[in-house]
Amino acid sequence: MNFEFLLYNVAEGIATITFNRPKALNALSPAVMEELDKAIALARDDDEVKVVILTGAGDKAYVAGADIKIMSEFTPLMAKKFSVRGQEVLFNLASLPKPVIACVNGFALGGGNEVAMACDFIYASDKARFGQPEINLGVIPGFGGTQRLARLVGKGLAKEICLTGGMISAQEAKEIGLVNKVFPHAELMAKTLETAKLMASKGVVALREIKQVIDEGLDTDLRNACLKEIDRFALCFTSEDQIEGMGAFLEKRSPSFKGKLA
Ligand code: CAA
């Protein structure tokens, strides 16, 4: 599929989706969000894809937020539609049954930080900057930023970031738990691919079950969350991957996962 605002590439079991509007610092227009949704569906439906990476084109930005030029013409109804659709797309991203790494190569502001937070975890360049600057425009985050940020870093820090509209460095973002790892800018993609390849070598059933049970469990109390784990643990025993994984251990060889249910 050809995209106007994204690059989509699959190699070695990894789909890389690149926001590709570098002149506008990869800002998110409604059209970009529609293409993102299509790319998410492509990655979801392609059995060759085991892991997804989301990054930004150019040296400066991952995504510098929703497109301010377009939003400046919005009526309240258009703003609502944009927010509803943006949130829907980011829920589709968050619930993709494959691991997704945000490879943040520069500014991740507003909608950009919101896209990154809808991924499973964030790797960042030491040049990356994070923030929710919507308050500087007289509005609030609209793609789930107030909620995902508070869940990731806690209420006080989320409020400070959203209420001040300031930016934080990649290192600060790591210290507060927004970012998993920070790498020298030139090494970011190689390091991200290294982790993506490691995950792609695992069984797809267990990859999916771990992702989903952590996400669903965090939305419920501990006892019910652990009940979900019981079901998903048992479900793994219907997969060829379990037979292969345990068999390989006992035969003292490396497993070769095919990702099928037995
Ligand atoms: N929307 C549209 N265009 C944008 C943009 C955005 N969010 N961010 C940057 N651009 C454009 C600029 O207008 C500029 O275009 P021109 O060359 O045509 O003038 C180009 O990208 C380069 O940007 P700058 O010249 O501003 O670059 P800089 O290095 O001086 O500053 C920056 C970089 C600090 C990221 C600055 O561009 C900036 O503050 N951008 C806006 C960030 C922002 O407020 N994001 C939140 C948007 S609201 C939102 O996202 C709502 C939501 O939750 C859904």
Boltz pocket constraint, residues with backbone or C-beta under 6 A from the ligand:
constraints:
  - pocket:
      binder: B
      contacts: [[A, 22], [A, 23], [A, 24], [A, 25], [A, 27], [A, 28], [A, 64], [A, 65], [A, 66], [A, 67], [A, 68], [A, 69], [A, 86], [A, 107], [A, 109], [A, 110], [A, 111], [A, 112], [A, 114], [A, 133], [A, 134], [A, 137], [A, 140], [A, 141], [A, 142], [A, 143], [A, 145]]
      max_distance: 6.0
